[in-house]
Amino acid sequence: MSAGLRVEERADRLVVTLDRPEKRNAIDADLIAALHEVCAELEARPRMLLLTGGTDGIFAGGADIGQLRERGRLDALAAINLAAFARIRALPMPTVAAIDGPALGGGAELAYACDLRVCTQRAVFGQPEVRLGILAGAGATHRLPALVGEARAKELLFTGRRVDAAEALRIGLVNSVVATPEALLPAAHELIDEMAKGSALALRLTKLAVDAPPAAHPQLDLVSQAVLFEDEEKRQRMTDFLERRRGR
């Protein structure tokens, strides 16, 4: 794997840690390339993803401003960060971001690209792009409204105001807040463990249905359910359920 990431493989998940501490995990071209490698791995062999900056008080401080300053219009049109984050969003299986400390600019957009978010009490989210003369162009303009509502998203995008962990939980930006950094990764793994109790195919098709555009419903739901109704694991799980109920 390229520099900037640490990757741990488990049977049902990939644990990916941003690892540029000297740059506050700033997202540069090398890190984007490494994230594409992770996506390729999870597309070829679908598993859940736990994405974190570790528990040292920083998730990702945003894009590498030194690189960003030198980019021109053709770089913007190349969708350098946007393409990688969209690929993470479209991964077949659920993804969880575990956030300790600041997730700012592109770092926040990386967290939004995941399906679920768990954070510590010292987590901070923000989109300072307008103050740097650009916009939040790697997903925040459409993912943030979906998470927190249009009016709140516009306020955060227009002002660059930072959101602490308590507010992030209150407005639906994160799913849970843990009391200490030491509790962050266990909580994220526990969430993945709960999802792993379900059928992998049912999880995959549920994610596909939830992320589909409104026009795809209800047809996508019907086809997905038809596939699952013919799956042998569905029969076995329902048989086990009925036998447990009879046993009680």
VEXVEXMAR-817318 format. One record per atom (N, C-alpha, C): z, x, y; residue in one letter; atom name. Coordinates in steps of 0.02 Angstrom, whole numbers, m for minus. Layout:
N
Z,X,Y,resn,name
Z,X,Y,A,CA;
...
//
This chain:
248
Z,X,Y,resn,name
0,42,m60,M,N;
0,0,0,M,CA;
0,44,62,M,C;
m32,22,114,S,N;
m38,62,176,S,CA;
30,71,209,S,C;
34,120,252,A,N;
95,133,290,A,CA;
111,73,333,A,C;
176,61,341,G,N;
199,5,382,G,CA;
228,m52,343,G,C;
219,m52,277,L,N;
247,m104,234,L,CA;
280,m74,173,L,C;
335,m105,151,R,N;
364,m91,86,R,CA;
355,m153,43,R,C;
332,m145,m18,V,N;
317,m202,m61,V,CA;
355,m196,m126,V,C;
390,m249,m144,E,N;
426,m254,m207,E,CA;
396,m311,m248,E,C;
373,m295,m308,E,N;
343,m345,m352,E,CA;
395,m374,m399,E,C;
399,m440,m401,R,N;
440,m475,m450,R,CA;
395,m523,m489,R,C;
421,m551,m541,A,N;
379,m592,m585,A,CA;
348,m650,m549,A,C;
386,m683,m505,D,N;
361,m744,m473,D,CA;
355,m739,m398,D,C;
365,m678,m371,R,N;
362,m671,m298,R,CA;
346,m599,m279,R,C;
322,m591,m219,L,N;
312,m525,m188,L,CA;
358,m522,m128,L,C;
398,m469,m124,V,N;
443,m459,m67,V,CA;
412,m404,m23,V,C;
393,m423,37,V,N;
357,m378,83,V,CA;
400,m366,144,V,C;
415,m304,159,T,N;
458,m286,215,T,CA;
418,m246,266,T,C;
416,m270,328,L,N;
386,m232,382,L,CA;
427,m168,392,L,C;
393,m111,398,D,N;
429,m48,396,D,CA;
400,1,447,D,C;
408,m18,511,R,N;
390,28,566,R,CA;
451,31,614,R,C;
508,53,590,P,N;
569,49,632,P,CA;
562,86,698,P,C;
525,141,698,E,N;
518,180,760,E,CA;
478,142,813,E,C;
440,92,792,K,N;
401,51,838,K,CA;
425,m21,840,K,C;
487,m33,817,R,N;
515,m101,814,R,CA;
469,m148,776,R,C;
439,m122,723,N,N;
393,m160,681,N,CA;
335,m191,720,N,C;
314,m158,774,A,N;
257,m183,812,A,CA;
196,m187,767,A,C;
157,m238,778,I,N;
100,m253,734,I,CA;
38,m216,760,I,C;
18,m164,724,D,N;
m41,m126,744,D,CA;
m96,m135,692,D,C;
m152,m101,701,A,N;
m209,m111,658,A,CA;
m194,m91,586,A,C;
m155,m38,576,D,N;
m138,m17,508,D,CA;
m95,m69,473,D,C;
m48,m98,509,L,N;
m6,m149,480,L,CA;
m47,m211,461,L,C;
m94,m230,505,I,N;
m138,m286,489,I,CA;
m178,m272,426,I,C;
m203,m211,420,A,N;
m241,m193,359,A,CA;
m197,m198,297,A,C;
m134,m177,303,A,N;
m88,m182,247,A,CA;
m74,m254,229,A,C;
m68,m298,279,L,N;
m57,m369,266,L,CA;
m117,m400,230,L,C;
m177,m378,248,H,N;
m237,m402,212,H,CA;
m234,m381,138,H,C;
m208,m320,125,E,N;
m201,m298,55,E,CA;
m152,m343,18,E,C;
m98,m361,50,V,N;
m49,m407,19,V,CA;
m81,m474,4,V,C;
m119,m500,51,C,N;
m153,m564,41,C,CA;
m202,m560,m17,C,C;
m239,m506,m21,A,N;
m287,m499,m76,A,CA;
m251,m500,m144,A,C;
m193,m467,m147,E,N;
m153,m467,m208,E,CA;
m130,m537,m226,E,C;
m107,m575,m177,L,N;
m79,m641,m190,L,CA;
m134,m694,m200,L,C;
m192,m681,m176,E,N;
m249,m725,m190,E,CA;
m274,m715,m261,E,C;
m274,m652,m283,A,N;
m297,m636,m351,A,CA;
m246,m657,m404,A,C;
m182,m650,m387,R,N;
m128,m668,m434,R,CA;
m76,m707,m395,R,C;
m85,m773,m389,P,N;
m41,m812,m345,P,CA;
32,m810,m365,P,C;
73,m792,m316,R,N;
146,m793,m321,R,CA;
173,m811,m253,R,C;
237,m826,m250,M,N;
267,m839,m185,M,CA;
278,m774,m148,M,C;
284,m780,m82,L,N;
292,m721,m38,L,CA;
356,m727,2,L,C;
395,m674,2,L,N;
452,m667,48,L,CA;
434,m611,96,L,C;
427,m628,159,L,N;
407,m580,211,L,CA;
466,m570,258,L,C;
485,m507,268,T,N;
544,m493,309,T,CA;
535,m427,347,T,C;
576,m419,398,G,N;
580,m355,433,G,CA;
641,m316,410,G,C;
675,m342,358,G,N;
737,m312,336,G,CA;
796,m341,374,G,C;
852,m307,370,T,N;
914,m333,402,T,CA;
942,m282,450,T,C;
899,m246,486,D,N;
921,m196,535,D,CA;
915,m221,606,D,C;
906,m288,614,G,N;
908,m316,681,G,CA;
841,m321,716,G,C;
786,m316,678,I,N;
720,m324,708,I,CA;
673,m353,656,I,C;
638,m407,674,F,N;
585,m433,630,F,CA;
520,m401,650,F,C;
495,m419,708,A,N;
435,m386,735,A,CA;
433,m397,810,A,C;
429,m342,847,G,N;
431,m345,919,G,CA;
365,m364,951,G,C;
318,m388,912,G,N;
254,m409,940,G,CA;
199,m360,924,G,C;
142,m372,955,A,N;
85,m327,945,A,CA;
100,m260,977,A,C;
66,m208,953,D,N;
71,m142,983,D,CA;
36,m144,1050,D,C;
76,m144,1105,I,N;
48,m153,1172,I,CA;
0,m97,1191,I,C;
15,m37,1166,G,N;
m30,19,1180,G,CA;
m100,6,1154,G,C;
m104,m20,1093,Q,N;
m169,m37,1065,Q,CA;
m198,m98,1100,Q,C;
m155,m147,1113,L,N;
m179,m210,1141,L,CA;
m209,m200,1210,L,C;
m180,m155,1249,R,N;
m204,m143,1317,R,CA;
m276,m118,1317,R,C;
m295,m82,1265,E,N;
m362,m53,1263,E,CA;
m414,m99,1231,E,C;
m394,m155,1205,R,N;
m442,m199,1172,R,CA;
m482,m238,1223,R,C;
m546,m248,1208,G,N;
m590,m286,1251,G,CA;
m609,m352,1221,G,C;
m659,m386,1251,R,N;
m676,m453,1229,R,CA;
m702,m455,1158,R,C;
m737,m402,1137,L,N;
m762,m402,1069,L,CA;
m705,m396,1019,L,C;
m653,m360,1037,D,N;
m593,m356,994,D,CA;
m560,m424,989,D,C;
m557,m460,1045,A,N;
m527,m527,1044,A,CA;
m567,m573,998,A,C;
m634,m569,1003,L,N;
m676,m612,962,L,CA;
m673,m593,888,L,C;
m653,m531,874,A,N;
m647,m509,804,A,CA;
m586,m539,770,A,C;
m541,m572,808,A,N;
m483,m607,779,A,CA;
m441,m561,734,A,C;
m424,m503,761,I,N;
m391,m452,720,I,CA;
m326,m478,691,I,C;
m279,m500,733,N,N;
m215,m528,707,N,CA;
m224,m598,680,N,C;
m263,m638,716,L,N;
m273,m708,697,L,CA;
m298,m714,625,L,C;
m346,m674,606,A,N;
m375,m679,539,A,CA;
m323,m663,485,A,C;
m282,m612,497,A,N;
m232,m593,447,A,CA;
m179,m648,441,A,C;
m157,m676,498,F,N;
m106,m727,495,F,CA;
m133,m792,464,F,C;
m196,m807,479,A,N;
m227,m866,448,A,CA;
m231,m857,372,A,C;
m244,m796,351,R,N;
m248,m782,279,R,CA;
m180,m791,246,R,C;
m126,m770,281,I,N;
m59,m781,255,I,CA;
m45,m855,250,I,C;
m64,m892,302,R,N;
m52,m964,303,R,CA;
m87,m999,244,R,C;
m146,m973,225,A,N;
m186,m1005,173,A,CA;
m171,m980,103,A,C;
m120,m937,95,L,N;
m104,m912,28,L,CA;
m90,m970,m20,L,C;
m107,m963,m83,P,N;
m102,m1019,m130,P,CA;
m31,m1045,m140,P,C;
19,m1001,m140,M,N;
87,m1021,m155,M,CA;
131,m1017,m92,M,C;
188,m1051,m91,P,N;
231,m1052,m32,P,CA;
254,m982,m9,P,C;
264,m977,57,T,N;
285,m914,87,T,CA;
347,m927,129,T,C;
392,m878,131,V,N;
455,m882,168,V,CA;
462,m820,211,V,C;
476,m830,276,A,N;
491,m774,320,A,CA;
567,m770,329,A,C;
595,m711,320,A,N;
666,m698,330,A,CA;
673,m655,392,A,C;
704,m682,444,I,N;
701,m652,511,I,CA;
770,m631,535,I,C;
777,m568,551,D,N;
839,m542,579,D,CA;
822,m507,644,D,C;
847,m534,700,G,N;
832,m504,765,G,CA;
769,m532,795,G,C;
740,m497,844,P,N;
683,m524,881,P,CA;
620,m534,840,P,C;
588,m591,850,A,N;
520,m604,825,A,CA;
482,m627,887,A,C;
446,m581,918,L,N;
417,m594,984,L,CA;
341,m585,981,L,C;
306,m625,1021,G,N;
233,m619,1025,G,CA;
202,m627,957,G,C;
163,m576,938,G,N;
131,m577,872,G,CA;
181,m579,816,G,C;
241,m552,826,G,N;
293,m556,775,G,CA;
315,m628,762,G,C;
322,m667,816,A,N;
337,m737,808,A,CA;
280,m774,773,A,C;
218,m758,792,E,N;
161,m790,762,E,CA;
155,m773,687,E,C;
175,m714,668,L,N;
177,m695,598,L,CA;
228,m739,561,L,C;
286,m750,592,A,N;
336,m794,561,A,CA;
311,m866,556,A,C;
277,m891,608,Y,N;
250,m959,606,Y,CA;
198,m967,551,Y,C;
163,m913,533,A,N;
111,m917,482,A,CA;
140,m931,413,A,C;
204,m916,404,C,N;
236,m930,340,C,CA;
254,m1005,337,C,C;
263,m1030,277,D,N;
278,m1101,268,D,CA;
349,m1118,290,D,C;
396,m1074,276,L,N;
467,m1086,290,L,CA;
496,m1024,322,L,C;
550,m1035,361,R,N;
582,m981,397,R,CA;
658,m986,390,R,C;
689,m929,373,V,N;
762,m922,371,V,CA;
779,m865,419,V,C;
832,m873,458,C,N;
848,m819,505,C,CA;
923,m808,511,C,C;
941,m752,543,T,N;
1011,m738,557,T,CA;
1029,m764,626,T,C;
1092,m761,643,Q,N;
1115,m786,708,Q,CA;
1090,m743,766,Q,C;
1068,m682,751,R,N;
1042,m639,806,R,CA;
966,m641,811,R,C;
935,m688,775,A,N;
862,m696,781,A,CA;
845,m724,850,A,C;
788,m703,876,V,N;
762,m727,941,V,CA;
687,m734,934,V,C;
661,m791,958,F,N;
589,m804,956,F,CA;
562,m810,1027,F,C;
501,m787,1038,G,N;
472,m794,1105,G,CA;
399,m776,1107,G,C;
364,m807,1154,Q,N;
293,m794,1165,Q,CA;
283,m770,1237,Q,C;
289,m705,1248,P,N;
284,m679,1317,P,CA;
213,m665,1340,P,C;
163,m688,1304,E,N;
94,m667,1317,E,CA;
71,m681,1388,E,C;
86,m740,1415,V,N;
61,m756,1482,V,CA;
86,m706,1534,V,C;
145,m677,1522,R,N;
173,m628,1568,R,CA;
138,m561,1563,R,C;
99,m553,1509,L,N;
59,m492,1501,L,CA;
m15,m504,1516,L,C;
m30,m564,1541,G,N;
m98,m579,1561,G,CA;
m144,m602,1506,G,C;
m115,m623,1449,I,N;
m156,m647,1393,I,CA;
m125,m712,1368,I,C;
m153,m740,1315,L,N;
m122,m798,1283,L,CA;
m100,m780,1212,L,C;
m60,m824,1184,A,N;
m37,m814,1115,A,CA;
m94,m832,1068,A,C;
m135,m783,1052,G,N;
m199,m797,1020,G,CA;
m200,m788,945,G,C;
m141,m780,913,A,N;
m141,m769,840,A,CA;
m108,m827,803,A,C;
m113,m887,832,G,N;
m90,m946,796,G,CA;
m39,m989,831,G,C;
m4,m963,882,A,N;
50,m1001,912,A,CA;
25,m1064,948,A,C;
m35,m1062,975,T,N;
m58,m1120,1014,T,CA;
m69,m1182,971,T,C;
m77,m1173,905,H,N;
m82,m1232,862,H,CA;
m25,m1238,812,H,C;
5,m1182,791,R,N;
60,m1187,743,R,CA;
125,m1207,777,R,C;
138,m1182,837,L,N;
200,m1198,871,L,CA;
205,m1273,887,L,C;
152,m1306,913,P,N;
157,m1378,923,P,CA;
170,m1416,859,P,C;
141,m1393,804,A,N;
153,m1427,740,A,CA;
226,m1420,718,A,C;
258,m1366,737,L,N;
327,m1354,717,L,CA;
377,m1389,762,L,C;
367,m1386,828,V,N;
419,m1408,874,V,CA;
396,m1465,920,V,C;
334,m1487,914,G,N;
309,m1539,959,G,CA;
271,m1509,1017,G,C;
225,m1549,1044,E,N;
180,m1523,1096,E,CA;
216,m1503,1160,E,C;
261,m1546,1184,A,N;
293,m1532,1249,A,CA;
336,m1469,1245,A,C;
376,m1463,1191,R,N;
418,m1404,1184,R,CA;
376,m1341,1176,R,C;
323,m1346,1136,A,N;
279,m1288,1126,A,CA;
248,m1266,1192,A,C;
224,m1314,1231,K,N;
194,m1296,1295,K,CA;
244,m1262,1341,K,C;
305,m1286,1342,E,N;
357,m1254,1383,E,CA;
365,m1181,1363,E,C;
371,m1169,1297,L,N;
383,m1101,1273,L,CA;
323,m1057,1285,L,C;
263,m1083,1277,L,N;
203,m1044,1287,L,CA;
189,m1031,1361,L,C;
204,m1080,1403,F,N;
191,m1073,1475,F,CA;
241,m1028,1510,F,C;
304,m1028,1486,T,N;
357,m991,1521,T,CA;
373,m924,1489,T,C;
360,m916,1424,G,N;
381,m856,1389,G,CA;
455,m855,1374,G,C;
489,m912,1383,R,N;
561,m915,1372,R,CA;
578,m900,1299,R,C;
633,m864,1289,R,N;
655,m846,1222,R,CA;
701,m900,1193,R,C;
697,m908,1128,V,N;
736,m959,1092,V,CA;
783,m923,1044,V,C;
848,m937,1049,D,N;
895,m906,1003,D,CA;
898,m945,937,D,C;
937,m920,890,A,N;
938,m949,823,A,CA;
962,m1021,823,A,C;
1014,m1035,862,A,N;
1041,m1103,863,A,CA;
989,m1153,889,A,C;
954,m1135,942,E,N;
902,m1180,967,E,CA;
844,m1184,919,E,C;
826,m1128,888,A,N;
771,m1129,840,A,CA;
785,m1177,783,A,C;
847,m1180,760,L,N;
866,m1227,707,L,CA;
863,m1299,734,L,C;
888,m1309,793,R,N;
891,m1376,822,R,CA;
821,m1406,833,R,C;
774,m1365,853,I,N;
707,m1392,869,I,CA;
659,m1388,809,I,C;
683,m1363,752,G,N;
642,m1362,692,G,CA;
598,m1301,684,G,C;
612,m1249,722,L,N;
573,m1188,716,L,CA;
591,m1149,653,L,C;
654,m1154,632,V,N;
676,m1123,570,V,CA;
708,m1176,526,V,C;
711,m1161,461,N,N;
740,m1207,413,N,CA;
815,m1199,405,N,C;
839,m1137,415,S,N;
911,m1126,409,S,CA;
929,m1061,445,S,C;
994,m1056,462,V,N;
1021,m996,495,V,CA;
1080,m973,453,V,C;
1082,m909,436,V,N;
1138,m882,398,V,CA;
1187,m847,444,V,C;
1248,m840,420,A,N;
1302,m815,463,A,CA;
1298,m741,476,A,C;
1274,m702,427,T,N;
1273,m629,434,T,CA;
1206,m601,411,T,C;
1188,m542,435,P,N;
1126,m511,411,P,CA;
1127,m500,335,P,C;
1185,m485,308,E,N;
1190,m473,236,E,CA;
1173,m534,194,E,C;
1180,m593,225,A,N;
1166,m655,189,A,CA;
1093,m676,193,A,C;
1053,m641,234,L,N;
985,m664,247,L,CA;
940,m662,186,L,C;
933,m604,155,L,N;
887,m599,98,L,CA;
911,m640,38,L,C;
977,m641,23,P,N;
999,m686,m31,P,CA;
982,m759,m17,P,C;
988,m780,46,A,N;
972,m850,63,A,CA;
898,m863,54,A,C;
856,m815,74,A,N;
784,m823,67,A,CA;
765,m825,m7,A,C;
795,m781,m46,H,N;
780,m782,m118,H,CA;
805,m847,m151,H,C;
862,m872,m128,E,N;
888,m935,m155,E,CA;
839,m992,m142,E,C;
810,m992,m82,L,N;
761,m1043,m65,L,CA;
699,m1038,m111,L,C;
676,m977,m122,I,N;
620,m967,m168,I,CA;
639,m985,m239,I,C;
701,m969,m259,D,N;
724,m988,m326,D,CA;
721,m1064,m336,D,C;
740,m1102,m284,E,N;
738,m1175,m288,E,CA;
667,m1199,m297,E,C;
621,m1170,m260,M,N;
550,m1190,m267,M,CA;
524,m1171,m335,M,C;
547,m1113,m361,A,N;
522,m1089,m425,A,CA;
544,m1133,m483,A,C;
592,m1177,m472,K,N;
612,m1224,m525,K,CA;
558,m1277,m538,K,C;
513,m1286,m490,G,N;
459,m1334,m498,G,CA;
400,m1303,m535,G,C;
352,m1345,m550,S,N;
290,m1323,m580,S,CA;
250,m1282,m530,S,C;
226,m1224,m552,A,N;
187,m1181,m507,A,CA;
124,m1217,m484,A,C;
92,m1253,m529,L,N;
30,m1289,m511,L,CA;
46,m1346,m462,L,C;
102,m1381,m474,A,N;
121,m1434,m428,A,CA;
138,m1407,m359,A,C;
171,m1350,m357,L,N;
185,m1318,m292,L,CA;
121,m1300,m256,L,C;
75,m1270,m293,R,N;
12,m1248,m262,R,CA;
m28,m1306,m235,R,C;
m32,m1360,m274,L,N;
m71,m1418,m251,L,CA;
m35,m1456,m196,L,C;
32,m1456,m197,T,N;
70,m1487,m142,T,CA;
58,m1450,m77,T,C;
59,m1384,m79,K,N;
46,m1345,m19,K,CA;
m25,m1359,6,K,C;
m73,m1361,m40,L,N;
m142,m1375,m21,L,CA;
m148,m1443,14,L,C;
m112,m1493,m12,A,N;
m116,m1560,16,A,CA;
m82,m1563,85,A,C;
m24,m1532,91,V,N;
12,m1534,155,V,CA;
m28,m1499,210,V,C;
m61,m1444,193,D,N;
m98,m1405,243,D,CA;
m168,m1432,257,D,C;
m190,m1480,218,A,N;
m258,m1506,227,A,CA;
m263,m1548,291,A,C;
m322,m1552,321,P,N;
m330,m1594,381,P,CA;
m322,m1667,363,P,C;
m303,m1709,412,P,N;
m292,m1780,398,P,CA;
m350,m1814,364,P,C;
m411,m1794,380,A,N;
m470,m1826,351,A,CA;
m475,m1816,275,A,C;
m439,m1767,249,A,N;
m442,m1754,176,A,CA;
m400,m1803,136,A,C;
m357,m1840,170,H,N;
m312,m1887,136,H,CA;
m340,m1958,139,H,C;
m329,m1999,88,P,N;
m290,m1987,27,P,CA;
m330,m1957,m30,P,C;
m394,m1943,m19,Q,N;
m436,m1920,m75,Q,CA;
m409,m1857,m107,Q,C;
m387,m1809,m65,L,N;
m361,m1746,m93,L,CA;
m299,m1760,m135,L,C;
m255,m1804,m112,D,N;
m195,m1820,m149,D,CA;
m212,m1850,m217,D,C;
m261,m1895,m218,L,N;
m281,m1927,m281,L,CA;
m309,m1877,m330,L,C;
m353,m1834,m307,V,N;
m382,m1784,m351,V,CA;
m329,m1735,m376,V,C;
m286,m1713,m331,S,N;
m233,m1666,m351,S,CA;
m187,m1698,m404,S,C;
m169,m1761,m392,Q,N;
m126,m1795,m440,Q,CA;
m161,m1804,m508,Q,C;
m226,m1817,m506,A,N;
m264,m1824,m568,A,CA;
m262,m1759,m608,A,C;
m269,m1702,m573,V,N;
m265,m1637,m606,V,CA;
m196,m1628,m638,V,C;
m143,m1645,m600,L,N;
m75,m1635,m625,L,CA;
m59,m1682,m683,L,C;
m86,m1743,m681,F,N;
m73,m1791,m735,F,CA;
m100,m1767,m802,F,C;
m151,m1723,m800,E,N;
m180,m1697,m861,E,CA;
m150,m1629,m881,E,C;
m103,m1604,m842,D,N;
m74,m1538,m855,D,CA;
m21,m1543,m909,D,C;
m23,m1499,m958,E,N;
25,m1500,m1013,E,CA;
96,m1489,m988,E,C;
104,m1448,m936,E,N;
172,m1435,m911,E,CA;
202,m1499,m884,E,C;
163,m1543,m853,K,N;
188,m1607,m829,K,CA;
216,m1648,m886,K,C;
179,m1651,m942,R,N;
203,m1689,m1000,R,CA;
268,m1660,m1026,R,C;
272,m1594,m1031,Q,N;
332,m1563,m1058,Q,CA;
392,m1573,m1012,Q,C;
381,m1567,m946,R,N;
436,m1576,m899,R,CA;
462,m1649,m902,R,C;
416,m1696,m906,M,N;
437,m1766,m908,M,CA;
471,m1783,m974,M,C;
446,m1753,m1028,T,N;
479,m1762,m1094,T,CA;
550,m1735,m1092,T,C;
558,m1675,m1064,D,N;
625,m1645,m1059,D,CA;
671,m1689,m1016,D,C;
645,m1717,m962,F,N;
684,m1760,m919,F,CA;
708,m1822,m957,F,C;
663,m1854,m994,L,N;
681,m1915,m1031,L,CA;
731,m1900,m1086,L,C;
723,m1842,m1118,E,N;
771,m1825,m1171,E,CA;
840,m1810,m1143,E,C;
842,m1778,m1085,R,N;
907,m1765,m1053,R,CA;
941,m1831,m1034,R,C;
901,m1878,m1008,R,N;
929,m1943,m988,R,CA;
955,m1981,m1049,R,C;
917,m1978,m1105,R,N;
941,m2011,m1165,R,CA;
1005,m1979,m1191,R,C;
1009,m1912,m1182,G,N;
1069,m1876,m1205,G,CA;
1131,m1896,m1166,G,C;
1121,m1915,m1101,R,N;
1179,m1937,m1062,R,CA;
1201,m2007,m1080,R,C;
//
